[in-house]
Every structure is written in C-alpha cells, then in structure tokens.
Amino acid sequence: MHKMKPYIKGISEKIEHVCRSLNIKTVFTSTPTLKKHLMKVKTPTEKSKIKEVVYEIPFMDCSMVHVGKTGRTLDKRLKEHQNAVKRHMMRRMVLLYMHGTVNIM
C-alpha cells in the first residue's frame, strides 16, 4: 500500500517511521515553490519563425544546393527566394518575347 503526502520538515520523518512499521510505503511530494507559481512554460518556437538560421535549398534540375544564412526568419527568407525566382522567370519570358522566340498570345 502506498500513501502520497506533502513533505513537511520534522513531521514527515515521524510519519514515515510509523508507516514503515505498519508496512506502508510513504511517498512525500514537495510543495509548490514560488518559482513554480510564477514560472510560465515557454511554448517552443516553430522552426520557420526562428531568426539567425543557416538554410539549404536544393536545385530542381541538378544535384547542387544553395546554402544561405539569414538574420530574418526562415519563412521570410524563403518567400524572398520564391519571389526572386518568379521575377527571374518573368524577365526571361519578356526577353524571349522581345527576341521573338516566345509568343505570349
């Protein structure tokens, strides 16, 4: 049989001595400290929201990778990469259209 009680210095030792003679195992718990009452558990930050990261982006058409470092969040930096790719593709389409290689209409 087990009994769980809060630990009270001086009293808990006497209770444990009496319970042991009756073959009762006693477990004492600590009372909540001021730190426990005041402390808030911090929720973990999502990886994409962390600043100061090193990241790796694989190229789709070859085995190379782009490795970058940013002080901004990973989400923000990846969006910047996506926008840069879109801008590059649009510029390329305009150049090809101007040279008569691509017909947009």
Secondary structure, DSSP 8 states (H G I E B T S, - for coil): -EEEEE--TTHHHHHHHHHHHTT-EEEEE----HHHHH--------GGG-SSEEEEEE-SSSS-EEEEEESS-HHHHHHHHHHHHHHHHHHHHHHHHHTTS----
